[in-house]
Amino acid sequence: MASVTGFGGVFLRAKDPKALSLWYQKHLGLVQSEGALAFPAPQHNAQVIFSFFGEKDTYFPQAQRAMINLQVDDLDALLHRLIADGVSVDQKREQYDFGKFGWITDPEGNRVELWQPIAH
């Protein structure tokens, strides 16, 4: 049976797409690839999550229609580097049996979730 096989990408509107692209390259290590950004190298990580939130859910700002979640290999080290770089980093951290979470805000005000999956 034909089915969806994975997550293909994230598409966000931006006031300044070029500047925002450069910010994601500099701070989060995404690389230029055929007119868009890509992850540095394919990796087999934890399952990619596709989830829906209610209109009034406060997990991320209600004015923000979508939030991206990026898998990272060392959440604490990345957040320390981002703080040193002057990136807006939420001091809140959460840890569950499936991973550790932290949040940043990009220059256009988008809240971004960073997830370090727990290796099983």
C-alpha positions in Angstrom: 0.0 0.0 0.0 1.3 3.5 -0.9 2.0 5.6 2.2 3.9 8.6 3.5 7.5 7.5 4.3 8.9 10.5 6.3 9.1 14.1 6.9 10.2 16.1 3.8 10.8 19.6 5.1 9.7 22.7 7.0 8.3 25.7 5.2 8.0 29.0 7.1 7.1 32.5 5.9 9.7 35.1 6.8 9.9 38.9 6.6 13.5 38.5 5.4 14.0 34.9 4.1 17.7 35.4 3.3 18.6 36.9 6.7 16.6 34.2 8.5 18.3 31.5 6.4 21.7 32.8 7.3 20.8 32.9 11.0 19.7 29.2 10.9 23.0 28.3 9.1 25.1 30.2 11.6 23.5 29.2 14.9 22.0 25.8 14.2 24.4 24.4 11.6 21.9 23.9 8.7 23.6 23.9 5.3 22.7 25.4 2.0 21.3 22.8 -0.4 19.7 23.4 -3.8 18.1 26.8 -2.9 17.0 25.7 0.6 18.6 24.6 3.9 19.3 21.0 4.8 20.6 19.0 7.7 24.4 18.5 7.5 24.2 14.7 7.0 21.4 12.1 7.0 21.2 10.4 10.4 19.0 7.8 11.7 17.6 9.4 14.8 14.5 9.1 16.8 11.1 9.0 15.1 10.0 12.3 13.5 6.8 13.6 15.2 3.9 15.1 13.4 1.4 16.5 16.0 -1.6 18.8 16.1 -2.4 21.3 18.9 -5.7 23.0 19.6 -6.2 26.6 18.7 -6.0 27.6 22.4 -3.2 25.3 23.5 -0.4 27.3 25.1 2.5 24.9 24.4 3.8 27.5 21.9 2.6 31.0 21.2 -1.0 31.1 19.9 -0.1 33.7 17.3 2.5 31.3 15.8 0.7 28.8 13.5 3.5 26.2 13.6 6.6 25.4 15.6 9.5 23.5 14.3 11.2 20.9 16.5 14.9 20.2 15.7 16.7 17.1 16.9 20.1 17.8 18.4 23.0 15.7 19.6 23.9 17.7 22.7 21.2 20.0 24.0 23.1 21.5 26.9 26.3 22.3 24.8 24.2 23.8 22.0 22.2 26.0 24.4 25.3 27.2 26.1 26.8 28.2 22.7 23.6 29.9 21.6 23.5 31.9 24.8 27.1 33.0 24.2 26.1 34.0 20.6 23.3 36.2 22.0 20.5 34.0 20.8 17.2 34.3 22.8 17.2 31.1 24.8 14.3 30.2 27.1 15.7 29.2 30.6 13.1 26.5 30.9 14.2 22.9 30.3 12.3 19.6 30.3 13.4 16.0 30.5 11.3 12.9 29.9 12.1 9.2 29.2 12.2 10.0 25.5 14.5 13.0 25.6 15.5 16.5 26.8 13.9 19.7 25.5 14.9 23.4 25.3 13.6 26.3 23.3 15.0 29.3 21.5 13.4 32.2 19.6 14.7 33.1 16.1 15.2 36.8 15.0 11.6 36.9 13.6 10.0 35.8 16.9 9.4 32.1 16.0 9.7 29.8 19.0 11.8 26.7 18.0 11.9 23.5 20.1 15.2 21.7 20.4 15.0 17.9 21.3 17.8 15.6 22.3 16.3 12.1 21.9 17.3 9.5 24.5 19.3 6.7 22.7 17.6 3.3 23.2 
